[in-house]
Amino acid sequence: MPTHETSHAPSHTSRCAAAIPLNPLRALFPLVARDGMLSFANGHPSPDACDHVGLAHAVDCAKDDEMSWRYGPSIGDPDLRPQLAMLSDVEPDAIVVTSGSQQGIDIAVRSALNPDDCVAIPSACYPAVLSVLAANGQRPIAIAEDEHGVLPEALHDTISSSAVRALYLTPTFGNPTGRVMPRARRIALLEICAQHDVLVIEDDPYCDLWFETPPHDTFVALARVVNRNADVIALRSASKSVAPGLRVGWMVVPDRLRGAVAAIKQASDLQTSGLAQRTVFHYLSSGQFDAWLPQVRALYQERQTVMIDGLHSAGFAPTPVDGGMFSWVKLPSGVNPETLFSNAVKQNVLFAPGISFASDPTNQSLRHHIRLCFAAQGCAKIKQGCKRLGQALAESSEAQNHD
Ligand SMILES: Cc1ncc(COP(=O)(O)O)c(C=O)c1O
């Protein structure tokens, strides 16, 4: 089972590059590519969720649009930024267009933090954030969580004992748990961060994918109404709701950080692809996005239902989430996670082991969870995959009984 390791780098590699941990999810790619493998491991949106017709039309408009082919402002296309501002319910001046929210994380960190600064991150977190921190020389500190997310007391204790400069979170349909942090918890964390001058980095690529009701107030919105001293950078993305290959995301940046963010974006890549930005602009202008998104939500909701049923029949006890792409499932007691993983691979089904998301690799408690993406496969494959998982679980429980 792949684990956190640091890549072995030749001597001419920078210290930061050498410190980047191998991404445990990317290490699963060879298994994902195996013939007959049914994978719930990757967090990739479904090809069926892509509005091919609407996007083809937008690409047609973009290809005939001279703005696609020019250099443009580093902070983003002047027509696209107001559209993104409406989606985030902020003023257009706050928007910086990025190449996906992954670049948003990088730009946020490089604009606001120095090497050796500490960043508080949830104990279960999106692994690629660790790569960004390592690449820029910051130190991650894992903060304990309960079912509502990061614990305010734990954050407070950590801030009191280390030089924490930022808190990184995915509070809405987060990766890996799929849960939504309740409003009261958000406010408690925001108050602590405001009090200690800690920047909140709210990574929010899944917020559009709600099933029945739109999610709670974002940290950005709460900062406006609850505590104006709080600094929040929010990161959004078109990857999960439009198409990941476009590589278009955006940042909502507080006033005092706008100059730094614009300078780092410019230093980084001058601008996000003009063609991609104009495609998103034409897609949003056409009204197709608003018409298509409810279908994506319905598709993923149905797939979650099928997966939850299948997992119950297979002997797991999953809890449904209210949106996003992930099911975070605790293993039945007595099941060895590594045995289950190798039995699942033998059955040609793949999940992401919980330990892959440990922000502190010495924390073994996440071993007893697995993350399953219900978005990427169709219902028939989800049923089949759950049966295979049931078989793997039965074999793992038997193997355990004979130990
Ligand atoms: C929490 C989180 N942040 C950022 C990203 C990167 O998304 P993007 O494609 O917008 O760069 C992902 C992708 O899976 C993610 O899960």
The ligand as an SDF file (V2000), in Angstrom:
LIG
                    3D

 16 16  0  0  0  0  0  0  0  0999 V2000
   -9.3760   20.1540   -1.7630 C   0  0  0  0  0  0  0  0  0  0  0  0
   -8.8360   20.3350   -3.1400 C   0  0  0  0  0  0  0  0  0  0  0  0
   -8.2100   21.4750   -3.4550 N   0  0  0  0  0  0  0  0  0  0  0  0
   -7.7120   21.6890   -4.6900 C   0  0  0  0  0  0  0  0  0  0  0  0
   -7.8240   20.7240   -5.6670 C   0  0  0  0  0  0  0  0  0  0  0  0
   -7.2340   21.0170   -7.0270 C   0  0  0  0  0  0  0  0  0  0  0  0
   -8.2450   21.4000   -7.8780 O   0  0  0  0  0  0  0  0  0  0  0  0
   -7.9980   22.1770   -9.2460 P   0  0  0  0  0  0  0  0  0  0  0  0
   -8.2610   21.1960  -10.3400 O   0  0  0  0  0  0  0  0  0  0  0  0
   -8.9840   23.2910   -9.2250 O   0  0  0  0  0  0  0  0  0  0  0  0
   -6.5930   22.6710   -9.2590 O   0  0  0  0  0  0  0  0  0  0  0  0
   -8.4660   19.5120   -5.3920 C   0  0  0  0  0  0  0  0  0  0  0  0
   -8.5420   18.4730   -6.4290 C   0  0  0  0  0  0  0  0  0  0  0  0
   -8.8910   17.3650   -6.2350 O   0  0  0  0  0  0  0  0  0  0  0  0
   -8.9850   19.3210   -4.0950 C   0  0  0  0  0  0  0  0  0  0  0  0
   -9.6120   18.1880   -3.7480 O   0  0  0  0  0  0  0  0  0  0  0  0
  1  2  1  0
  2  3  1  0
  2 15  2  0
  3  4  2  0
  4  5  1  0
  5  6  1  0
  5 12  2  0
  6  7  1  0
  7  8  1  0
  8  9  2  0
  8 10  1  0
  8 11  1  0
 12 13  1  0
 12 15  1  0
 13 14  2  0
 15 16  1  0
M  END
$$$$
